[in-house]
């Protein structure tokens, strides 16, 4: 079973704290991590490999520094890693990003499943996973919380897809693309052996010229959307402290919330 | 867009180094140097700089040449998501916003409805302000599946050429519209919280939070049509019902190849544990580690029930197994923006805050007066939730007579 996992390197917002004085973010020394949702994707891929054999290839599009993120996935058990990096990709929106990733996937040969995290925590769009499957014209199952069955002979998979009210059971032929949510598994920690392997592993690098893609559809030029303004949102107004014994507090709060609740 | 440091102005103070969320600025020889490979042009450093030494060159809408054929595209479309034949409330909100945008542009507001036996709902969409409803009714479209839905929507867009397409940022909407945007090479902006028209340039200004809401970005789509956005629940105001509003239902049918799907929906499982859908709830009562043990969630549930609200939980409570993941509010859970959010025994780690800080009113109940949750609270209560919650529930029951 050949599995491809798409990951993204993002700033670790869990290290970010709020400055109680200014109510702004303290961002100093924020490290880069593998997008948390992608860690579930990597784990699921490794579990599938352990069950069915085959190979896990992790790919990422990003700056040269993203190599670190790829090495981390190797320490967990990924077999190969590919860094898709080129100045030509700068300024890519989700259209151009999914176009580039699909181009990279085409260079990797046959695959059975592509796994992505449901979204990245910096942009929160959840658009790149479905975007890749659309570019590759393969079926997709988004928000997967459990893979119920994979049949490698009949080439299909059955999965539980999270919805607002519960979940759906969806079947798809292979190859397909799935995006996964946190509930799907508990990612393992790297082993010592894995860490050693990650250090030595060779990371394959590909750029725009290595793929069969239209240069006009890459990076900023290939991106239909453009950012025109960036600003920090107005901070919330300073709140009000309610004091007293539980009874008094409740009375005051009910009075204050009445208009919002009734 | 490009960013650069004006060396003559840079004082080498390192404020920008501290501010950069990507850690891509270094001070070399007392001058800031931006690593352009890492920079994503978020602009946070520009605001931090006391010397105005960093400049970001942006594209302004008037710099953009308009290809003439874009003018063929008109009308504002709202994808009216139905589940079990019922239009989802987020569509009503989008019809409200859509009407406003259509009026500003002087075009029609159209509802898009896919489903089985949903003709009756088409009238309801008209009563919510639509001038037209494009209805595709087939047993094959009863439930959402990504391929038939995206193929139908792409066909409709190619044929009727809307200028704007709005869709709820739901588990269906996000998956569907991402696929559609690729197929027709349209611009798509996720999770918008603000939509406005730049009348002069006839562009949709789409504002959305990034970085868990710590940065806002306004995005345009200058050279592609339609301009597409997904919008969160509860951000826009619902369109009012007017039973006298008239409109036209246009039924469209396609061949079986358009309705075909490689994926197959086998079953839909509704988790009855959840009485109210978290993302749609007007009121959410959430519990965290401060509840001490899972049984104590009854306090949260009691208050939620009295208020007719939903039950949320912090990541700590979910990770401890006290509540299922579907209740989790925050970065790795759900992003919610109810009218009232009551956080009980939740300290307010940044991962939690990004999931709920856009709520209209936030009430925080916590023992620790220094808990970060109080920074975002509209009403802060420092105290013991075991004493306050029962009292509060009682009081609300009295007032609401539930």
Interface residues (C-beta under 8 A of the other chain):
Chain A: X11 X13 X14 X16 X17 X18 X20 X23 X25 X26 X27 X28 X29 X30 X31 X32 X36 X37 X63 X64 X65 X87 X90 X91 X93 X94 X95 X98 X99 X121 X122 X123 X124 X125 X126 X127 X128 X129 X130 X131 X133 X134 X135 X139 X140 X141 X142 X143 X145 X158 X160 X161 X162 X163 X164 X165 X166 X167 X168 X169 X170 X171 X172 X173 X176 X181 X182 X183 X220 X223 X224 X225 X226 X227 X228 X229 X230 X231 X232 X233 X236 X237 X239 X240 X241 X242 X243 X246 X247 X249 X250 X251 X253 X254 X256 X257 X258 X260 X261 X262
Chain B: X1 X17 X18 X19 X20 X21 X22 X23 X35 X36 X37 X38 X41 X42 X43 X44 X47 X56 X58 X59 X60 X61 X83 X145 X146 X147 X150 X170 X171 X172 X174 X175 X178 X179 X181 X182 X183 X185 X186 X187 X188 X189 X190 X191 X205 X209 X210 X211 X212 X213 X214 X215 X216 X217 X218 X219 X220 X221 X222 X223 X224 X261 X262 X263 X264 X265 X266 X267 X268 X269 X270 X271 X274 X277 X278 X279 X280 X283 X307 X325 X326 X328 X331 X332 X333 X335 X339 X340 X349 X350 X351 X353 X354 X357 X360 X361 X362 X363 X370 X372 X374 X375 X376 X377 X378 X379 X380 X381 X382 X383 X384 X387 X388 X391 X392 X394 X395 X396 X399 X400
